[in-house]
Amino acid sequence: MKNLIIRAASGILFVALLVGCIVSHPYAYALLFAIITGLTTWEFCSIVNKNADLQVNRFIATASAVYLFCAMLAYNVNMMGAEAFIPYLISIMYLLISELYFDREKNIYNWSFALMSQLYVALPFSLLHTLSFIAIPNNMGYMPQIAYYYWYPLSLFIFLWSSDTGAYCFGSLFGKHRLFPRISPKKSWEGSIGGAVVAIAASQIIATFIPYTEQLTQLSSRLAWGGLAAIIVIFGTWGDLVESLLKRKLGIKDSGNIIPGHGGMLDRFDSSLMAIPAAVVYTYTILRIVQN
């Protein structure tokens, strides 16, 4: 009972912090996710070093991840151009070149997981800016105005949370057919479908309460919002399975214990690490092609 109370309290505080920072101000959003990016990257490198007996440079990998997040922010708000990414490229070259000067049996694995920390963790969090900051064109010939549109990142997490809740309820009640027994024996098709239904229902509620004038061209219809929810649920499920496979191969149950009763940062954001890039692809390519 005590563990349940702790889990519920920490979960409520976590959601309140995330929602509060996203909605309140772009600086609060950026600071929170810069910290999340750093903590998640550090945690990823830590579990790999400890359980796979590797020596990935956690400090440089984490610093590179946070820098990429900040560089992407500066680029998306037109504060800097492509030159913002030059220090990041230098840090990646350092991660590769530095291994030449250490006589280690698993140099190539250190390379692999150092780069994976950037592709798997740093890049998805950095792509949040592509969803959060929108260029509003004007007819005066000036540069587009950049607006912070919190409904995109907020809806992404709402759909993931709705899907998780629906999957748990439907899976507990009706789950019989295993979705991916080799990696996650507890997940069922019934739970996944139920989670998708709940998330799509949440998307229709969001589409109802957002004033039409505030909606972007890409998401100006119920169908577009429903499609976004479906994409996020599908890729969020894959993201969950990716982390499950990683933990299974490393022989661990949780990636950490930073959030009481909820495990580590990877455990909390595993679904979003696949859902964020998928949402970007959907919004800026697939949806535009369909609408045109």
Summary of the structure (lengths in Angstrom):
residues: 292
radius of gyration: 20.0
end to end distance: 54.4
largest distance: 62.4
contacts: 935
relative contact order: 0.12
helix: 75%
strand: 6%
